[in-house]
């Protein structure tokens, strides 16, 4: 890492609701849907980190339902969000049934924790819910940056095309009905960990993230400050708080 250079920067934004309308829908796999939203409120949308999240809100019978999602792309009054269509939660059901013209509200992001690319390499780890962040990271990191991405999906048919460079190693792990995280941790344990000063972003099922955390800290000797991690969801628990701490 460059001497006397802080790798981290915090940027805050005005938190305001933005009305959005579905412009287009694309099924990347049978269980992964990309929706592009449009709206004048998106003209000043900002997001400086690939792991940022917004609150995606719909109203059902007078009740506002909110869940966290990573912006996949944005600009020119548009916002792209990818939805993993697993389970039957209210937002997942909305995304599964949405049509062009369907409306929703987006709040945030509240801010970005920027990780500057002063490291020797980046490691990106997660399941389907981490794919938007992994895609954004692969697009935004310098082309010469060494990157390892380890991603768990249910089967080969659930893999999606990702932006890559000659220095990016993409490893897919297939769950095939097993407990979330088993295939991910196994693939991570056998992957070729990059040399030098490494920063790791990880996100996915909370219990799986606990095992990922243990592996990268204790088996790969990653400094704690070089790990950004979030439990996006938890198996068997609805509306899991992704701010909940991941224990060692």
C-alpha positions as CSV (number, residue, x, y, z in Angstrom):
1,X,0.0,0.0,0.0
2,X,1.3,3.5,-0.8
3,X,3.1,5.0,2.2
4,X,1.3,7.7,4.1
5,X,-1.9,7.3,2.1
6,X,-5.2,6.6,3.8
7,X,-7.0,3.9,1.9
8,X,-10.4,4.9,3.3
9,X,-12.7,7.9,2.8
10,X,-16.2,8.6,4.0
11,X,-18.6,10.6,1.9
12,X,-22.1,11.5,3.1
13,X,-25.2,12.3,1.0
14,X,-28.5,14.0,1.5
15,X,-31.0,11.3,2.4
16,X,-34.1,11.8,0.4
17,X,-36.9,9.6,-1.1
18,X,-36.9,9.2,-4.9
19,X,-39.9,8.1,-6.9
20,X,-38.9,5.6,-9.6
21,X,-40.7,3.8,-12.4
22,X,-39.7,0.6,-14.0
23,X,-38.3,1.3,-17.5
24,X,-37.1,-2.2,-18.5
25,X,-36.8,-5.7,-17.1
26,X,-34.2,-8.4,-18.0
27,X,-34.0,-11.9,-16.6
28,X,-30.3,-12.7,-16.4
29,X,-31.1,-16.2,-15.1
30,X,-34.4,-17.8,-14.1
31,X,-33.7,-16.6,-10.5
32,X,-32.0,-13.2,-11.2
33,X,-33.8,-10.2,-12.5
34,X,-32.3,-6.9,-13.6
35,X,-34.7,-3.9,-13.4
36,X,-33.9,-0.5,-14.7
37,X,-35.7,2.4,-13.1
38,X,-36.2,5.9,-14.4
39,X,-37.3,9.1,-12.7
40,X,-36.4,12.8,-12.6
41,X,-35.6,12.3,-8.9
42,X,-32.6,10.1,-9.9
43,X,-30.8,13.0,-11.7
44,X,-28.8,13.8,-8.6
45,X,-28.4,10.2,-7.4
46,X,-24.9,9.5,-6.0
47,X,-23.1,6.3,-5.0
48,X,-19.3,6.1,-4.8
49,X,-18.7,2.6,-3.4
50,X,-19.6,-0.7,-5.0
51,X,-21.0,-2.0,-1.7
52,X,-23.4,1.0,-1.1
53,X,-27.0,0.2,-0.5
54,X,-30.3,1.9,-0.9
55,X,-33.6,1.3,0.8
56,X,-36.0,0.0,-1.8
57,X,-39.6,0.8,-0.7
58,X,-43.0,-0.4,-1.9
59,X,-46.4,0.2,-0.2
60,X,-48.7,-2.8,0.5
61,X,-52.1,-2.1,2.0
62,X,-51.0,1.2,3.4
63,X,-47.8,-0.2,4.9
64,X,-44.3,0.7,3.7
65,X,-42.0,-2.2,3.1
66,X,-38.3,-1.5,2.8
67,X,-35.3,-3.7,2.0
68,X,-31.7,-3.0,1.2
69,X,-30.3,-3.3,-2.3
70,X,-27.0,-2.5,-3.9
71,X,-27.2,0.0,-6.9
72,X,-25.8,-1.9,-9.9
73,X,-25.5,1.1,-12.2
74,X,-26.9,4.6,-12.4
75,X,-26.7,7.8,-14.5
76,X,-28.8,10.0,-16.7
77,X,-31.9,9.7,-14.5
78,X,-31.8,5.9,-14.4
79,X,-30.9,3.3,-11.7
80,X,-30.3,-0.4,-12.2
81,X,-31.0,-2.8,-9.4
82,X,-30.6,-6.6,-9.6
83,X,-33.0,-8.8,-7.6
84,X,-32.2,-12.3,-6.5
85,X,-35.6,-14.0,-6.8
86,X,-35.3,-16.5,-4.0
87,X,-38.0,-16.9,-1.4
88,X,-41.4,-15.2,-1.3
89,X,-40.8,-12.0,0.6
90,X,-42.8,-8.9,-0.3
91,X,-40.0,-7.2,-2.3
92,X,-39.0,-10.4,-4.1
93,X,-42.6,-11.0,-5.0
94,X,-42.9,-7.4,-6.2
95,X,-39.8,-7.8,-8.4
96,X,-41.1,-11.1,-9.7
97,X,-44.4,-9.6,-10.7
98,X,-43.3,-6.1,-11.8
99,X,-44.0,-4.7,-15.2
100,X,-42.8,-1.8,-17.2
101,X,-44.5,1.2,-15.5
102,X,-44.6,-0.3,-12.0
103,X,-43.6,2.3,-9.4
104,X,-41.6,2.3,-6.2
105,X,-39.5,4.6,-4.0
106,X,-35.7,4.5,-3.4
107,X,-34.1,6.2,-0.4
108,X,-30.4,6.8,-0.1
109,X,-27.6,5.8,-0.1
110,X,-26.9,7.6,3.1
111,X,-23.2,7.6,2.4
112,X,-20.3,5.8,0.9
113,X,-17.2,4.3,2.5
114,X,-14.7,4.5,-0.3
115,X,-11.8,2.1,-0.4
116,X,-9.2,3.6,-2.7
117,X,-7.3,1.1,-5.0
118,X,-4.0,1.5,-3.2
119,X,-3.9,-2.2,-2.3
120,X,-2.0,-4.9,-4.2
121,X,-5.1,-6.9,-4.8
122,X,-8.9,-7.1,-4.0
123,X,-10.8,-10.2,-3.0
124,X,-14.6,-10.2,-3.6
125,X,-16.7,-12.9,-1.8
126,X,-20.4,-13.6,-1.7
127,X,-23.6,-15.2,-3.0
128,X,-26.2,-13.9,-5.4
129,X,-26.9,-10.9,-3.2
130,X,-23.3,-9.8,-3.6
131,X,-23.3,-10.0,-7.4
132,X,-24.2,-6.3,-7.9
133,X,-21.3,-5.2,-5.7
134,X,-18.9,-7.6,-7.3
135,X,-20.0,-6.4,-10.8
136,X,-19.5,-2.7,-9.8
137,X,-16.1,-3.5,-8.2
138,X,-14.9,-5.3,-11.3
139,X,-15.9,-2.3,-13.4
140,X,-14.5,0.4,-11.1
141,X,-11.1,-1.1,-10.0
142,X,-8.1,-0.4,-12.2
143,X,-7.8,-2.9,-15.1
144,X,-4.3,-3.8,-13.9
145,X,-5.5,-4.6,-10.4
146,X,-5.3,-8.3,-9.3
147,X,-8.8,-9.4,-8.3
148,X,-10.1,-12.7,-6.9
149,X,-13.9,-13.1,-6.9
150,X,-15.5,-16.2,-5.3
151,X,-19.2,-16.4,-5.8
152,X,-21.8,-19.0,-4.7
153,X,-24.9,-19.6,-6.7
154,X,-27.2,-22.6,-6.7
155,X,-26.0,-24.2,-10.0
156,X,-24.2,-23.4,-13.2
157,X,-27.3,-22.0,-14.8
158,X,-27.4,-19.3,-12.2
159,X,-24.0,-17.8,-13.2
160,X,-24.1,-14.4,-14.9
161,X,-21.7,-12.6,-17.2
162,X,-19.4,-10.3,-15.2
163,X,-17.0,-7.6,-16.4
164,X,-13.5,-9.0,-16.2
165,X,-9.9,-8.1,-17.0
166,X,-6.8,-10.2,-17.6
167,X,-6.0,-9.9,-13.9
168,X,-9.4,-11.0,-12.6
169,X,-9.9,-14.6,-11.4
170,X,-13.6,-15.5,-11.2
171,X,-14.4,-18.7,-9.2
172,X,-18.0,-19.9,-9.1
173,X,-19.2,-22.2,-6.3
174,X,-22.4,-24.3,-6.8
175,X,-24.6,-24.7,-3.8
176,X,-26.8,-27.5,-5.4
177,X,-29.3,-27.3,-2.6
178,X,-26.8,-27.4,0.3
179,X,-26.8,-25.0,3.2
180,X,-25.8,-21.5,2.1
181,X,-22.1,-20.9,2.5
182,X,-20.8,-24.4,2.5
183,X,-19.8,-24.3,-1.2
184,X,-18.6,-20.7,-0.9
185,X,-16.2,-21.3,2.0
186,X,-14.9,-24.5,0.4
187,X,-14.1,-22.7,-2.9
188,X,-12.5,-19.8,-1.0
189,X,-10.3,-22.2,0.9
190,X,-8.9,-23.7,-2.3
191,X,-8.7,-20.5,-4.3
192,X,-5.4,-18.9,-5.2
193,X,-5.2,-16.0,-2.7
194,X,-3.4,-13.0,-4.2
195,X,0.0,-11.9,-2.9
196,X,0.7,-8.6,-1.2
197,X,-1.5,-6.2,0.7
198,X,-5.1,-7.4,0.1
199,X,-8.5,-5.8,0.8
200,X,-11.6,-8.1,0.9
201,X,-15.2,-7.2,0.4
202,X,-17.7,-9.9,1.4
203,X,-21.4,-10.1,1.6
204,X,-24.2,-12.8,1.7
205,X,-25.9,-15.1,4.1
206,X,-25.0,-14.1,7.6
207,X,-23.9,-17.5,9.0
208,X,-21.9,-18.0,5.8
209,X,-20.2,-14.7,6.3
210,X,-19.2,-15.7,9.8
211,X,-17.3,-18.6,8.3
212,X,-15.8,-16.4,5.6
213,X,-14.6,-14.0,8.2
214,X,-12.9,-16.7,10.2
215,X,-11.2,-18.0,7.1
216,X,-9.8,-14.7,5.8
217,X,-8.7,-13.5,9.2
218,X,-7.2,-16.6,10.6
219,X,-6.3,-18.7,7.6
220,X,-5.3,-15.9,5.2
221,X,-4.0,-13.6,7.9
222,X,-6.0,-10.6,6.5
223,X,-5.8,-7.5,8.8
224,X,-9.1,-6.7,10.3
225,X,-9.1,-3.2,8.9
226,X,-8.8,-4.7,5.4
227,X,-12.1,-6.5,5.6
228,X,-15.5,-5.0,4.7
229,X,-18.3,-7.4,5.4
230,X,-22.1,-7.5,5.6
231,X,-24.6,-10.3,6.3
232,X,-27.2,-9.4,3.6
233,X,-29.7,-12.0,4.8
234,X,-30.1,-14.9,7.1
235,X,-31.4,-18.3,6.3
236,X,-34.8,-18.9,7.9
237,X,-35.2,-15.2,9.1
238,X,-37.2,-12.6,7.3
239,X,-36.1,-8.9,7.2
240,X,-32.7,-9.6,8.7
241,X,-30.8,-6.5,9.8
242,X,-27.6,-6.4,7.7
243,X,-26.1,-4.1,10.3
244,X,-26.0,-6.9,12.8
245,X,-22.4,-7.7,13.6
246,X,-20.6,-10.8,12.1
247,X,-18.9,-12.6,14.9
248,X,-15.5,-14.3,14.5
